[in-house]
Amino acid sequence: MGEFDLIRRFFAPLAERRGHPDLLLAIGDDCAIERITPDHDLVFSIDTQVEGVHFPHRYAPRRIAGRALAAATSDLAAMGATPVCFTLALTLPQAEPAWLSDFAKGLAETADRFGLALAGGDTTRGPLSITIQVHGTVARGRALRRSGATPGDIVAVSGTLGDAGAALDYLDVPSPDPLEDALLARYHSPVPRLELGQALAGVASSAIDISDGLASDLGHILEASGVGASVDTGRIPLSDALKQLKGANALQLALHAGDDYELCVTIPGQDWQNLPGFVREQLTAIGRIEEGAGLRLSGVNGCEDDSSRGYDHFGKDL
Amino acid sequence: MGEFDLIRRFFAPLAERRGHPDLLLAIGDDCAIERITPDHDLVFSIDTQVEGVHFPHRYAPRRIAGRALAAATSDLAAMGATPVCFTLALTLPQAEPAWLSDFAKGLAETADRFGLALAGGDTTRGPLSITIQVHGTVARGRALRRSGATPGDIVAVSGTLGDAGAALDYLDVPSPDPLEDALLARYHSPVPRLELGQALAGVASSAIDISDGLASDLGHILEASGVGASVDTGRIPLSDALKQLKGANALQLALHAGDDYELCVTIPGQDWQNLPGFVREQLTAIGRIEEGAGLRLSGVNGCEDDSSRGYDHFGKDL
C-alpha cells in the first residue's frame, strides 16, 4: 500500500460518515461540488496552523486536528453561519500510521461535533502544518460582519477571556492541578460559539471571534466600522481559575492573549433588551461603541490603556 | 509598518482590482461571503505546492504564484466550471518586500487572466509553501466528474503531453535554445483549459486534468467509472520540441510525466461527431473506453504496457 492509499484510508471515512445535503460530491474527484439553497449565502475562511508557532512540538495529533478545525470553525460562528463542510491541506514529514490514525480521530470527533463533512484535501510532504478551509451557510444577507458597529451599541463578549492564553504556562506541567486543568481544557479543546453566532445573525450590528485577544480583535471591529469604544475592564468576564492562578495579571491576559475563540459583538441598545434568555446568558456587556476612534479602557484600578497589543504571530488573515 | 500590514499591502489590491458579482465580501473579515445563483453549483478544490517538491528552490516568486494558481484553476477546468475566486494560505520564512512584490505580481497577472478574485487568506511564518483553494461555478447538475465514462466512449486529450515533464531537464540551463524554451514555457506558465472544459460540461461523460501523467490520470477515470480503456500510443499528441529533444523517450514522458494541465476526457461516439469546431480543434482522440478493467496501451513499436506509473510525490488530492 502506497503512502497515498495509506493517507486516503484514514481520511475517506470523514467524507462518508457524515454526509451533508448541500455537499453533492466530496473527495475523489478534481473538485468537490456544493449546492447552496437560493435563500442562503456561502461563507468561508482559510486558516493555517504551523507546528512550533500555533501549537507546540510533539503536541498530540488528535489535539492538533481538533484545535485546527475548531479555530477555523470559530470564523463561521463569527459570521452567524451554520457549518457545512471543510477541506484539509495537510503537510507532514512522513506518513506514519499511528500519527495519521490519531490525527484522523481528532478530526472526525471535531467534525462530527460541529456538523462538518470533509469535502476534499491535499497531502504533501514537508514540515508539519495544517491548513483548513471551512464552509458554512447563513440566511441570505444576514451574515455578521465586522463593519456594522454604530455609536450607542453595547459591546459584549461571550464566556470568559484569557484562559487559553494563561494555559500556555501549564502545557509542560506533568500533573496539572484542577485549576490548571480548567485553563488547559480551554487551550486544548476550544468550542466555537456556533449557536450564539447563529442566534445573533441579523441582530448584532457586528461580530468577530477573539483569536488574538480582546483589545486587538475589538480593534478590528472599530477599524472596520469607523468608530471607537470605551470598555470598563472591571466588567470583562474572568474565570475563577484565571483569577486564582494569575491574580493581578488576569486582566492583561484577558485583554491581550489569544486562542479563546469567544465572540465579541456589538448590539443596538433596544435589541439588547429583547435578546432571548439563552443568548443573554452567554453574553456580558463590557462597554459601548462611541464616535471617537480608538479603544478607551477604564477599570477598577483606574487602569487606563488604549493599546491594542494582540498576539501578532505573523500569521494573520488577509 | 508591521509584517502583517506589509503583507496586506501587497495582497489587498488583488481583492479590490477584480470584483466578481458572486463575491459579496472579500478579505478583511472573519469569512468571505459568496452568493451562488440558484441555477448554479459551486465547485472547489484545494492544492498545496511546497518548495523543493512542486517547484525548485530559488524559483522566481512570480512564477511560484502563477504556477500554483494555474494548477489549482486546472481543477476547475476539469469540472467544466467558470472561475470565481480563490483563497491563499501562504507560509514563508520572512516577509521580504521584494519577494512579496514579485509574488503578488505573478498572482495578480494569473488571477486576472483566469477571472479570479482574491477572497481571503492567511499568512504564517515557516518553510515556503503555497496553498490555494479555487472556487468556480457550473450550471446546476452539469459539472464534469471522473465517474461517467461508458464503454464505447472516445478517449481524448487536449494539446500535447509530456512537455512540462521534459522541461525539468532544462530548468538550470543558463541559455536554453528555442526548443528547450518551448518546453520550459509549458512548465513555467501552464494554461488551464477553462474554455474547453466549459464547452464540454454536460457533453463529456467524464473528465480529469492531467497533472500526474496521462496513464495515472486516465487511470483515475477508469477506476471511478468502473471501466477500462485501450489507447493507441501512436495517437498521443507530442510537440515537435518534445520529439526532437527527447526522441524515443518522448512517449514515456507523455504517458508518465506530470504538470501538463491538459484535459483527458471521454465523449460518447455520437457526441464526438457533433462537437463544435473550436472544441474538436483542441482535442485528439487516442482510444476507446471498454468494459474490461485496466488500461491497455498499444502502439507503433508494438509497445504494450499496462502500467499506470504516475508522478507520486506524496502530494495527492484526497
Chai-1 contact restraints between the chains, C-beta under 6 A:
chainA,res_idxA,chainB,res_idxB,connection_type,confidence,min_distance_angstrom,max_distance_angstrom,comment,restraint_id
A,E3,B,F314,contact,1.0,0.0,6.0,A-B,restraint_1
A,F4,B,K316,contact,1.0,0.0,6.0,A-B,restraint_2
A,F11,B,L318,contact,1.0,0.0,6.0,A-B,restraint_3
A,I27,B,L318,contact,1.0,0.0,6.0,A-B,restraint_4
A,D29,B,R145,contact,1.0,0.0,6.0,A-B,restraint_5
A,D29,B,R146,contact,1.0,0.0,6.0,A-B,restraint_6
A,D30,B,D75,contact,1.0,0.0,6.0,A-B,restraint_7
A,D30,B,A78,contact,1.0,0.0,6.0,A-B,restraint_8
A,D30,B,M79,contact,1.0,0.0,6.0,A-B,restraint_9
A,C31,B,V43,contact,1.0,0.0,6.0,A-B,restraint_10
A,C31,B,F44,contact,1.0,0.0,6.0,A-B,restraint_11
A,C31,B,S45,contact,1.0,0.0,6.0,A-B,restraint_12
A,C31,B,D75,contact,1.0,0.0,6.0,A-B,restraint_13
A,C31,B,M79,contact,1.0,0.0,6.0,A-B,restraint_14
A,A32,B,F44,contact,1.0,0.0,6.0,A-B,restraint_15
A,I33,B,D41,contact,1.0,0.0,6.0,A-B,restraint_16
A,I33,B,V43,contact,1.0,0.0,6.0,A-B,restraint_17
A,I33,B,A143,contact,1.0,0.0,6.0,A-B,restraint_18
A,E34,B,L42,contact,1.0,0.0,6.0,A-B,restraint_19
A,R35,B,D41,contact,1.0,0.0,6.0,A-B,restraint_20
A,I36,B,I36,contact,1.0,0.0,6.0,A-B,restraint_21
A,P38,B,P38,contact,1.0,0.0,6.0,A-B,restraint_22
A,D41,B,I33,contact,1.0,0.0,6.0,A-B,restraint_23
A,D41,B,R35,contact,1.0,0.0,6.0,A-B,restraint_24
A,L42,B,E34,contact,1.0,0.0,6.0,A-B,restraint_25
A,V43,B,C31,contact,1.0,0.0,6.0,A-B,restraint_26
A,V43,B,I33,contact,1.0,0.0,6.0,A-B,restraint_27
A,F44,B,C31,contact,1.0,0.0,6.0,A-B,restraint_28
A,F44,B,A32,contact,1.0,0.0,6.0,A-B,restraint_29
A,S45,B,C31,contact,1.0,0.0,6.0,A-B,restraint_30
A,I46,B,T87,contact,1.0,0.0,6.0,A-B,restraint_31
A,I46,B,A89,contact,1.0,0.0,6.0,A-B,restraint_32
A,I46,B,G120,contact,1.0,0.0,6.0,A-B,restraint_33
A,I46,B,D122,contact,1.0,0.0,6.0,A-B,restraint_34
A,D47,B,D122,contact,1.0,0.0,6.0,A-B,restraint_35
A,T48,B,A89,contact,1.0,0.0,6.0,A-B,restraint_36
A,T48,B,D122,contact,1.0,0.0,6.0,A-B,restraint_37
A,T48,B,T124,contact,1.0,0.0,6.0,A-B,restraint_38
A,V50,B,T124,contact,1.0,0.0,6.0,A-B,restraint_39
A,V50,B,G126,contact,1.0,0.0,6.0,A-B,restraint_40
A,D75,B,D30,contact,1.0,0.0,6.0,A-B,restraint_41
A,D75,B,C31,contact,1.0,0.0,6.0,A-B,restraint_42
A,A78,B,D30,contact,1.0,0.0,6.0,A-B,restraint_43
A,M79,B,D30,contact,1.0,0.0,6.0,A-B,restraint_44
A,M79,B,C31,contact,1.0,0.0,6.0,A-B,restraint_45
A,T87,B,I46,contact,1.0,0.0,6.0,A-B,restraint_46
A,A89,B,I46,contact,1.0,0.0,6.0,A-B,restraint_47
A,A89,B,T48,contact,1.0,0.0,6.0,A-B,restraint_48
A,A89,B,T131,contact,1.0,0.0,6.0,A-B,restraint_49
A,G120,B,L318,contact,1.0,0.0,6.0,A-B,restraint_50
A,G121,B,L318,contact,1.0,0.0,6.0,A-B,restraint_51
A,D122,B,I46,contact,1.0,0.0,6.0,A-B,restraint_52
A,D122,B,D47,contact,1.0,0.0,6.0,A-B,restraint_53
A,D122,B,T48,contact,1.0,0.0,6.0,A-B,restraint_54
A,D122,B,D317,contact,1.0,0.0,6.0,A-B,restraint_55
A,T123,B,K316,contact,1.0,0.0,6.0,A-B,restraint_56
A,T124,B,T48,contact,1.0,0.0,6.0,A-B,restraint_57
A,T124,B,V50,contact,1.0,0.0,6.0,A-B,restraint_58
A,T124,B,G315,contact,1.0,0.0,6.0,A-B,restraint_59
A,R125,B,F314,contact,1.0,0.0,6.0,A-B,restraint_60
A,G126,B,V50,contact,1.0,0.0,6.0,A-B,restraint_61
A,P127,B,P127,contact,1.0,0.0,6.0,A-B,restraint_62
A,T131,B,A89,contact,1.0,0.0,6.0,A-B,restraint_63
A,T131,B,T131,contact,1.0,0.0,6.0,A-B,restraint_64
A,Q133,B,Q133,contact,1.0,0.0,6.0,A-B,restraint_65
A,A143,B,I33,contact,1.0,0.0,6.0,A-B,restraint_66
A,R145,B,D29,contact,1.0,0.0,6.0,A-B,restraint_67
A,R146,B,D29,contact,1.0,0.0,6.0,A-B,restraint_68
A,F314,B,E3,contact,1.0,0.0,6.0,A-B,restraint_69
A,F314,B,R125,contact,1.0,0.0,6.0,A-B,restraint_70
A,G315,B,T124,contact,1.0,0.0,6.0,A-B,restraint_71
A,K316,B,F4,contact,1.0,0.0,6.0,A-B,restraint_72
A,K316,B,T123,contact,1.0,0.0,6.0,A-B,restraint_73
A,D317,B,D122,contact,1.0,0.0,6.0,A-B,restraint_74
A,L318,B,F11,contact,1.0,0.0,6.0,A-B,restraint_75
A,L318,B,I27,contact,1.0,0.0,6.0,A-B,restraint_76
A,L318,B,G120,contact,1.0,0.0,6.0,A-B,restraint_77
A,L318,B,G121,contact,1.0,0.0,6.0,A-B,restraint_78
